Amino acid sequence: MYQDRILLTTKDILEKEFKIDTRGYRPQEVDKFLDVIIRDYEEFFSIIKELENDKKEVIEDNIKLKQEIRNLKTKLEVVSETSGGEINSADVLRRLSNLEKIIYGVEEK
C-alpha cells in the first residue's frame, strides 16, 4: 500500500555507490550511516505491516458489530410486534444500554 509512495528500498540504500574524490567522505562512515538508515527502513516497513493488520482486524470487528446491531434491532422489532406493543420505554432504553455496552465495551462498575 505505502510501498509505491516510498522512493528507496533497503536494497537501493545498500547498493548505492558514491563517487570518491580527494576531499570525499570516509566510506566507512557513509556505510555505517547507511546501515542505520537501512535498519530504520526495515523497522518502518515492519510497523506499517503491523498497523495494516491491526486496521484490517478493526474493520472486521466493526463489520461484525454492525451485523450484531442489525440482528438485535430485528429481534427487538420482533419482540415488540409479538408482545402486542406491551414493551415500554424503560425496556427499550435498557436494551439499548446493553447494546451500547456490547458495542463500545463499556462495563458497569
N, C-alpha and C positions, 0 to 999 in steps of 0.2 A: 504494500500500500504506500508506504513512505519511501520505499527504495527508489522509485522513479524520480523523486524530488531531490535526492542526495547525489551530489556530483562525484564524490570519491568513495571508493570501496577500500577495504583494508588491503586488498591486493594492489590497488593503484598506489597507495601510500608506500607499501613495502617495496614495490618495484621502481619507484621514482628515482631517477638518476639525476644528479646535479652536476653542472659543469664546474670544474675546479680551475680557478685561475690563481695567480700568485698571491692575491690577498683574500682568497676564499675562506669559507668556514671550515672548521675542522670536521672531517667526515664522521668521526666517532660521536661528536656532539649532535650532529644532524641525525645520525642513526638512532641515538638514544631518545631524542625528542620525537622522532617518527614512531619509535616503538611505543611511547606513551600515547601518541595520537591513535595508533592502531588499537591499543588496548581500550581506549575510550570509545572508539567506533564500535568495537565488538560489544562493549557494555551497553552502548546506546541501542544497538540492534536487539540485544537481549531484553532490555527494558521495554522497547517498543513491542516486541513479540508478546511479552507478558501482559502488557496493557491491552493489546488487541484481544488476547484470550480472555482477560477479565471483562472487557467490553462485551464480547460475544456471550459470556455467561450471564451478564447482567441483562442483556437484551432477551435472552432465552427465559430468564426468570420473570422478566416483565411481561412477556407474552403469556406465560403460564398464569401469572397473577391476574392478568386481564381476562383470560378464559375463566378463571375461578370466579371473578366478579360477575361475569355474564351468567355463569351457571347459578350462582347464588341469587342473582336478581330474578332469574327464571324460576327458581324454587320459591322465592318469596312471592312472586306473582301467582304461582300455582297454589301455594298455601292460602293466600288471601282470597283467591277465587273459590277454592274448595271449602273454606270455612264460612262462606256466605257473608264475607265482609266483617266478620267478628274480630278481625285484627285491629288493634287500636294503635294510636300514635306511639305509645310507650314501647310496644312490641317492635315496631318498625325502627325506632331510634336505638333500641337495644341491639337489634340485629345489625344495623348499620355500624354501630360502635364496635361490635365484634368483628365485622368485616374490615374496618379500618385497622384494628389491631393485627389482623392477619396480614393485611397488605403492607402496612408501614412498620410492622414488627414492634409495635408499642405494647409493653407488658404492663399489667396492673400491678400496683405496689400495695 
